[in-house]
C-alpha cells in the first residue's frame, strides 16, 4: 500500500506520533509504538503498548468522523456484542500536526481479508451486531447528510455516474479489464435503488462501512468491528449493504431475514454497495490493493444476483 492515498493528506510517521504523545499525553509517551499492519483510508493507525491504539486523520475531511467516534463510541460500546475501539484520550491540533487525534482501546485480532467473506457463524455474529447497533437510542445522533451513503438515494446519483465514468476511463486506459463492470447491469442495479421507496421509518444507527477490512477475527471468529467514522443515524440499508460485501448468495437470505430487510431496503443496500465499489476501484487502483480487492468483490457480488 502506498503511504499516501489522497492529494490533501498530511505526512504522518512514527516519530511525529511519539512527539505528539510526549507533548500532550506524557503518561502514554513511553509505551511501545508501531504502525498497525492494516491501515485505514481516513486515518493512520499506530499500536500503542499492548492495549491501545492511536488514530490520526489523514486529511481534513476525516476529522468529522474522528469527532463522531470520540463522542459516540463510548456511549454505544456497552450495548454492542463485539469489541470496538473506544476512545480513552484525546490529542489536539498543534504546530506539527493540524488535526485532533485520539487514543483508543486496541481491538485484538486480525482484520478480515478484503477479498474474503464470513462463514455462517460470522454472518450470524454480524447480524447480531447490526441488530444491537440499530437498537441503541438515536437521540442527539448525527443524521446522515444528503449525498452520503444511507441518505436519500437520489442525492447520490451524480456521484455514482461520475464513478461509472471513472471506471470506464480506467478500462479505456487498459488499467482495468473490460469485463469487470457490466454497465447495463450496473445501471439496472442503481436504477432499482433509485426507484425503491425511501425509508420511512425512524432513522437507526448505521455504520455504513461494514466491509472486510473493518472486521476483526480471532482464529476465524468475528470478534470486533473497526472504523466508525461513518457512524450516523439514517437508512438501515447502510448496514444491510454488508451482505454484498461479506456474504455468499447462499448466506444472504438468512442475514436479510434476521435484519428484517424488505425488498426496498434490499434494493437500496445493493445500490449503495455497488456505488462503494465503483467509487473505490479507480480511486485506489495504484495506492491501496486492499480497497481494490474489496471493490472487485463487491462489484461482482452486486451484479451477480
C-alpha positions in Angstrom: 0.0 0.0 0.0 1.2 3.5 -0.8 1.8 5.7 2.2 -0.1 8.5 0.5 -3.7 7.8 -0.5 -5.2 11.3 -1.0 -4.0 14.6 -2.6 -4.7 16.6 0.5 -3.4 14.3 3.2 -0.7 15.3 5.7 2.5 13.5 6.5 2.3 11.2 9.5 5.1 9.0 10.8 6.1 7.2 14.0 8.4 10.0 15.1 5.6 12.5 14.8 3.2 10.4 16.8 5.9 9.8 19.5 6.4 13.6 19.8 2.7 14.3 20.0 2.2 11.7 22.8 5.1 13.1 24.8 3.9 16.6 24.5 0.2 16.1 25.1 -0.2 12.8 26.8 3.1 12.2 28.6 1.8 9.4 30.7 1.5 7.4 27.4 4.6 8.7 25.7 6.9 5.9 26.9 4.8 3.0 25.7 6.0 0.9 22.7 4.7 2.3 19.4 4.5 0.8 16.0 2.4 1.3 12.9 -0.6 -1.1 12.6 -0.2 -3.7 9.9 -3.6 -2.7 8.3 -4.2 1.0 7.7 -7.4 2.8 7.1 -8.1 5.2 4.2 -9.2 8.0 6.5 -6.9 7.5 9.5 -3.3 6.4 10.1 -3.3 3.9 13.0 -0.5 3.0 15.4 -0.5 0.4 18.1 0.4 1.9 21.5 1.6 -0.7 24.0 -0.5 -3.8 24.3 -3.9 -2.4 24.8 -4.1 1.0 23.0 -4.1 2.5 19.5 -3.6 6.0 18.1 -5.8 7.2 15.3 -4.8 10.3 13.3 -6.8 11.7 10.4 -5.0 11.7 7.1 -6.9 14.6 5.6 -9.3 17.5 6.6 -12.5 15.6 5.6 -11.7 12.8 8.0 -11.7 14.9 11.1 -15.5 15.0 11.4 -15.6 11.2 11.6 -13.0 11.1 14.3 -15.0 13.6 16.3 -18.1 11.4 15.9 -16.1 8.4 17.2 -14.9 10.4 20.2 -18.4 11.4 21.2 -20.5 8.4 20.4 -18.4 5.2 20.7 -18.1 5.4 24.5 -21.9 5.6 24.6 -22.6 2.9 22.1 -19.9 0.4 23.1 -21.6 -1.0 26.2 -24.6 -2.0 24.0 -22.6 -3.8 21.3 -21.8 -7.5 21.4 -18.4 -7.2 19.5 -15.3 -5.2 20.5 -14.9 -1.7 19.1 -12.1 0.9 19.5 -13.3 3.0 22.4 -11.6 6.5 22.7 -9.9 6.9 26.0 -7.8 10.0 25.5 -7.7 12.9 23.1 -5.0 14.9 21.4 -5.3 18.4 20.0 -4.0 20.1 16.8 -0.5 21.6 17.1 2.1 23.3 15.1 3.4 19.9 14.0 0.0 18.3 13.2 -3.1 20.2 12.2 -5.9 17.9 13.3 -7.3 16.5 16.5 -6.3 12.8 17.2 -7.4 10.1 19.5 -6.1 7.2 21.6 -8.4 4.3 21.7 -8.6 0.8 23.0 -6.9 -1.8 20.8 -9.2 -4.4 19.3 -7.2 -7.7 19.3 -7.2 -10.0 16.3 -6.6 -9.6 12.6 -8.7 -7.7 10.0 -10.6 -9.9 7.7 -9.0 -10.1 4.3 -10.7 -7.6 2.0 -11.3 -10.2 -0.7 -12.8 -12.8 1.7 -16.2 -13.2 3.4 -17.6 -14.5 6.6 -18.6 -18.1 7.4 -22.1 -18.9 8.8 -21.1 -18.3 12.4 -19.6 -15.0 11.4 -22.7 -14.0 9.4 -24.8 -14.6 12.5 -22.5 -12.6 14.7 -22.5 -9.7 12.3 -26.4 -9.8 12.2 -26.4 -9.7 16.0 -24.0 -6.7 16.0 -26.2 -4.8 13.5 -29.4 -5.5 15.4 -27.7 -4.3 18.6 -26.4 -1.2 16.9 -29.8 -0.4 15.5 -31.5 -0.9 18.9 -29.5 1.9 20.6 -31.3 5.1 21.2 -30.5 7.6 18.5 -31.4 10.8 20.4 -29.0 13.5 19.5 -27.1 11.4 17.0 -25.7 12.9 13.8 -28.1 12.4 10.8 -26.8 11.1 7.5 -26.4 14.0 5.2 -27.7 14.2 1.6 -25.1 12.9 -0.8 -23.8 10.3 1.7 -24.5 6.5 1.8 -27.6 5.7 3.7 -29.1 9.1 3.0 -31.5 9.9 0.1 -30.5 7.7 -2.8 -31.3 10.3 -5.5 -28.8 12.7 -3.9 -26.0 10.2 -4.6 -26.9 9.8 -8.3 -24.3 12.3 -9.6 -21.5 10.6 -7.6 -22.4 7.2 -9.0 -22.5 8.5 -12.5 -19.1 10.0 -12.0 -17.8 6.7 -10.6 -19.0 4.8 -13.6 -17.2 7.4 -15.8 -14.1 6.8 -13.8 -14.2 3.1 -14.2 -14.9 3.5 -18.0 -11.8 5.7 -18.3 -9.7 3.2 -16.5 -10.9 0.5 -18.7 -10.1 2.6 -21.8 -6.6 3.2 -20.5 -6.1 -0.5 -20.0 -5.8 -0.2 -16.2 -9.0 -2.3 -15.5 -10.1 -5.3 -17.5 -13.1 -4.6 -19.7 -15.3 -7.3 -18.4 -15.2 -6.4 -14.8 -18.2 -3.9 -14.8 -21.2 -4.7 -16.9 -22.5 -1.2 -17.3 -26.0 -2.3 -18.3 -26.3 -4.5 -15.2 -24.8 -1.7 -13.0 -27.4 0.8 -14.4 -30.2 -1.7 -13.6 -29.0 -2.1 -10.0 -28.6 1.6 -9.4 -32.0 2.4 -11.1 -33.6 -0.2 -8.8 -32.1 1.6 -5.8 -33.3 5.0 -7.1 -36.8 3.7 -7.7 -37.1 1.8 -4.4 -39.4 3.6 -1.9 -37.4 5.6 0.6 -37.0 4.5 4.1 -40.0 6.0 6.0 -39.3 4.5 9.5 -37.2 6.2 12.2 -33.5 6.5 11.5 -31.3 3.9 13.1 -27.6 3.9 13.8 -25.7 2.9 10.7 -22.0 2.0 10.4 -22.1 2.5 6.6 -18.7 0.8 6.1 -19.1 -2.9 7.2 -16.6 -4.4 4.8 -13.8 -6.9 5.4 -11.0 -4.6 6.4 -13.2 -3.2 9.2 -14.0 -6.5 10.8 -11.6 -8.2 13.2 -11.3 -12.0 13.6 -9.5 -14.3 16.0 -9.0 -17.9 14.9 -11.5 -17.2 12.1 -14.2 -16.0 14.6 -15.6 -12.5 14.3 -14.7 -10.6 17.4 -14.6 -6.9 16.6 -15.6 -4.0 14.3 -13.4 -1.0 13.4 -13.7 2.4 11.8 -16.8 4.2 13.0 -16.0 7.4 11.1 -19.2 7.0 9.1 -21.4 6.4 12.1 -24.7 8.2 11.7 -28.4 8.0 12.0 -30.1 7.0 8.8 -31.4 4.4 6.5 -30.8 0.8 7.7 -29.8 -0.1 4.2 -26.4 1.4 5.3 -26.0 -1.7 7.4 -27.7 -4.2 5.2 -25.2 -3.5 2.4 -22.7 -5.6 4.4 -24.5 -8.6 2.9 -23.0 -7.8 -0.5 -19.5 -7.2 0.9 -19.2 -10.2 3.2 -21.7 -12.9 2.5 -22.2 -15.5 -0.2 -25.6 -15.6 -2.1 -26.5 -18.7 0.0 -25.9 -16.8 3.2 -27.7 -13.6 2.3 -31.3 -14.7 2.8 -30.7 -15.6 6.5 -28.9 -12.3 7.1 -31.6 -10.4 5.3 -34.3 -12.2 7.4 -32.5 -11.5 10.6 -32.4 -7.8 9.9 -35.9 -7.7 8.6 -34.9 -6.0 5.3 -37.8 -5.6 2.9 -37.5 -5.5 -0.9 -37.0 -1.7 -1.0 -34.3 -1.8 1.7 -32.5 -4.7 0.0 -32.5 -2.7 -3.3 -31.1 0.4 -1.7 -28.5 -1.6 0.1 -27.4 -3.3 -3.1 -27.2 0.0 -4.9 -25.1 1.5 -2.1 -22.7 -1.4 -2.1 -22.3 -1.2 -5.8 -21.7 2.5 -5.6 -19.0 2.0 -2.9 -17.2 -0.5 -5.2 -17.4 1.7 -8.3 -16.0 4.7 -6.4 -13.2 2.8 -4.7 -11.9 0.8 -7.7 -10.4 3.6 -9.9 -9.6 5.9 -6.9 -7.3 3.3 -5.1 -6.1 1.4 -8.1 -2.5 2.5 -7.7 -2.3 3.0 -3.9 -4.4 0.5 -1.9 -4.6 -3.1 -3.0 -6.9 -4.0 -0.2 -9.5 -1.4 -1.3 -9.2 -2.6 -4.9 -9.8 -6.2 -3.7 -12.9 -5.0 -1.8 -14.1 -3.1 -4.8 -13.7 -6.1 -7.1 -15.5 -8.4 -4.7 -18.5 -6.1 -4.0 -19.0 -5.2 -7.7 -19.1 -8.8 -8.6 -21.5 -9.6 -5.8 -24.0 -6.8 -6.6 -24.0 -7.6 -10.3 -24.4 -11.3 -10.0 -27.7 -11.5 -8.1 
